Amino acid sequence: MTPLTLGFYALILLGIVDFLAWLILLYRFEAGFRRAPKLPRQYIDQPTRRVAAVVAARNEEETIAECIRSLLSQTCINSVIVVDDASTDKTYEEAKKFASDDRVHVLRLGGNGAGKAEACYFGVGHTDADWLLFVDADTRLKPGFVSRALVFAEEKRLDALSVVGQLRCPSFWDKVSTPFLFGLLNSFIRLDYVCDRGRKSAYFYGSFILIKRDAYMKIGGHRAVKDDIVEDRALGSLAKKSGLNICIAQAPDSVSAEWAPGFRSNLKAMQRVIAPSINRRVGLGSAFSFALTALFFIPLLLTTLSLSGLTQTLTPINTIGAFLGVSSLVLVAALSVRSAQRISCEIWSHAYGHLWSCWVLGIIVSNLGLSGLVRPPCVDVGSIPPHYGLTP
């Protein structure tokens, strides 16, 4: 048996592992969403608790007005606190247009920007409401949704409730990248595990975090996680470690936000998600990059070599290789499509192009693991994209 033949057999074995890996990732994603709670579309009871909405905004002049309007449409919100974190555009001026409404309070942080965590904590200091609602500046809520979320939280005796809704995909790149990245992240960290007090998995979606004021202050609030790159994930983890009852519910029909619009923002967002886990650990960063690169390279390599062999001679081993390679590529696309359906993002109609884009994107993401070797534990505000929100 020649070395080339042995190498191909080894590739077949790796192809089997790769196929099983993608199958497991797809299963974990589906299981997480199927078992995670969904917010009921309506409640008969109306909440009596007071809710204050806090919006930390930096360079959000194009989105802040719609966000404030959607918050003012909520019957249980008695105050909307907008904290402008040293924006260089007209975010502050756009927010001040709503100052005639007694419920709206627009605050401004000086300097070069304190960061989202500090801005959120600063806003909390200007309200004594029973519940706090943190949303990103591009979050949109349907009228009455916060009341539904509050009743749900009180019925389940939750200390904090985060909600995953629709992720808007305005551009071509967003339609390709957002569903795929969302699916990949939520297959590694299952959504339903966050609600399970017996598991360590914990994070929040920054587009919607509803938390009791007493519980928030008990754990130190956003100030306790101000040095973390992904403060929403860190806050969720801190809350669970502190014994709070937290949960993530689904409501794609009532909440929408943008994850990280644009190619550069996507890459920066992924880097921010990966870097804290790697945290300059050489072995882990290298293993992460190698594993994900292999996960994406093997199906394409196996498919190409096997189909090339089938054109010359029809053998069982070539047939098996082609099957494994094509099946893995189909699973990649299936994960992306199911993710797009979960977040109500329009699915790109060109299937072959979708497969290719996912593969290229996967190679980029896999090599971001190396960035964790050189990224510091904390990044300065200037390096953070204008859009604060991030899916963990």
Secondary structure, DSSP 8 states (H G I E B T S, - for coil): --HHHHHHHHHHHHHHHHHHHHHHHHHHHHHHHHHS-B--S--SS---S-EEEEEEESS-TTTHHHHHHHHHT-TTEEEEEEEEES-SSSHHHHHHTTTTSTTEEEEEE-TT---HHHHHHHHHTT---SEEEEE-TT-EE-TTHHHHHHHHHHHTT-SEEEEE-EE---SHHHHHHHHHHHHHHHHHS-GGGGG-TTS------TT-EEEEHHHHHHTTGGGGGTTSSSHHHHHHHHHHHTT--EEEEE-TTTEEE-SS-SHHHHHHHHHHHHHHHHTT-HHHHHHHHHHHHHHHHHHHHHHHHHHHHHTT---HHHHHHHHHHHHHHHHHHHHHHHHHHHTT----S-HHHHHHHHHHHHHHHHHGGGGGGTS-SS--GGGS-S------
